Amino acid sequence: MPTHVLAEAHGDETGALLAFLEAQRGGLRRAVLGLTDAEADRRPSASELSLAGLVKHVAQTEQTWIEMAQERPRSIERTAETWHLSFRLEDGESLAEMLAFWDEVAGRTEEFIRSVPSLNDTFPLPEAPWFPPQARQSMRWLLLHLIEETARHAGHADILRESLDGKTAFALVDEERTARQG
């Protein structure tokens, strides 16, 4: 990881987990730094993955998990026939819109997690062949899962970005810092 994650305060588990989630989001956001929609939508490997598609997928996935934890209906329903749409920009969608959407989702995630009395609180998982029957997960598990999901795709994004123009995560960290200072 090219950045160091600081917890909010010693012993603040919620703050530390949210900080690690944000650090992983940052890795994926940096991977699209300075790219046009067309560049971010390119698929530079044998994979069907694009950087824009990864941003969209991770934002929608985070939203789905938070809605599940809140025991609310899903805003975006995916089926086997529409699953692929979570990995690509559709007509009328832009990278900037997906990044803005993800910022909103991240804000709602933090607000929700900070509102739960305990990370030990649980929520039911939906009935699905990949979940155990009548399973419940803790808010801690949820945060760890979101960190895992985001980190996995941030790693994919590093490879895709380097394949597009040779820029590595470290170079993009420097570029982002320079832009903030300028």
N, C-alpha and C positions, 0 to 999 in steps of 0.2 A: 504494500500500500504506500503510495507516494506522499501521503500526508499523515501527520500525527493527530490522533483524536484525543481531545481533552474532555474529561467528564465535567459536568457542571460544578460539582462539589464532591469532596471525599465521602464515599458511602452512599451517594445518590444513584442507586441502580437504575431508576427510570431515566434520569438525565443521561447516564452513561449509555444506555441502550439506544435512546433517541439520538445521541451524538454519533454513535457508530452507524446507525441507519442513515443519518444525514451525510456522513462521510462517504458511504457507498453511493448514495444518490449523487453526490458531488463528482465521484469518479465517472459515472455514466454521463452526467451533464457536461463534464469537461471533454468527453470524447466527441461531442458534437460542436465544440467551440469553434466558431468561425466558419462553419459549413453552411452551404446553401441547402435548400430543401432537396434539390436534385442530388447533391453530393451525399447528404444524409440518407437518402432513399436508395442509394446504390447498394448492390450486393456483390462485394469484391471477392467473395470466396465461393466455394462449392455449396455453401450453406444458403438457405433462403433468407437469412438474417440480414437486416440493414440497421444502421444506427437509429434512424427515425422509428423503425418498427420496434426496436428494443425499448426506446423511451416510451412509446405508446403502450407496449405490453406491460412494462413495469408499473407505470402509472395506473393502468386499469386493474392490474393484479392487486396492487396495494389498496385501491379503492374497494375492490371486491372483498378482500380480507377484513377491512375495517367495517364494512357493512355487515359482514357475517358476525363479527364480534359484537356489533351493536344490535344484532338480531333484527336487522332491517332487510327489506327486499333488495335484491341486487339492482343497481341502476343499469348495468350492462349484462345482458344474458348472452352467454356463448353456448353454442351447440357444437357437435362434431363438424357440422357443415360450415359454421361461422368462426371457428376457433382461429383459423389462419388470419382473419381480419384484425385480430389483436396484435399482429406482428407486422402490419404495414399501414402506411398512410392511405386512406381512401380519398376519393375525389373530394376536393374542398378542404381537406385537412392539411395543416402545415406543421412543421417542426416547432415553430414558435408557439402555436396554439397548444401543441402537446406538452411543451415545457411549462406553459402557463397553467394548463390543466393539472399537471403533476405538482406544481407549486401549491395549488389549491388543495389537492389531495393530501400533500405532506402537512399542510396547516391543519386540516381536519384530523389527520392521524395524531398529530401532537396534542391537539386540543382534547381529543377523545382519551388518549392514553393518560394524560395528566388528570383527567376527570375521574378515572376509575379509582376506587378506594385502595385497591391492592393489585399488584401484578399476579397475585395468586388467584384472583377472580377468574372464573371460567366462562366459556360460551360453548354452545353445542355446535358440532360440525354437522353439515347437512348429510343426509343419506346419499351415499355414493359408493360405488364399488371399491374405490381406492382409500376410503376411510373406514376404520373399524365401526361396527354398529354402536350407536348411541354414544359416540365419543365426545368428549369435552376437552378443550384445551385452555391453558391459562393465557393471560395477557402477556406474561413473560415469554411463553412459547411463541405467541403471535409476533412479538417484536423480534425474537431470534429468527423466526421463519422469514420475516420481511427483510432482515439483514442478509440472511442466506440467499434469498431470491434476488435481491438487488445486487449483491456482490457477485453472484454467478453471472448475471448479465452485464455487470460492469466489466468483468473479465472478458466476456465476448466482445464488448464494445472496444476495449483496448486493442484487441487483435484486428477488428474491422477497421478502426481508425488508422492503425499502423499500415494496414494493407492499402488504404485509400491514398495516403500521402506521406507515409513514413514517420508521422508524429507519434511519439511514445507518450505514455501517461506522465512521465517526468517532464517532458518538454511542454506538455499542455498545462501542468501545474505552474511552471514558470511563466507561460504565456498568460494564464489567468491572473497571476499575481501582478505581472507587469501592467495588464489592462486595468486592474483595480487601483494601482498606484498612479497611473497616468492621468 
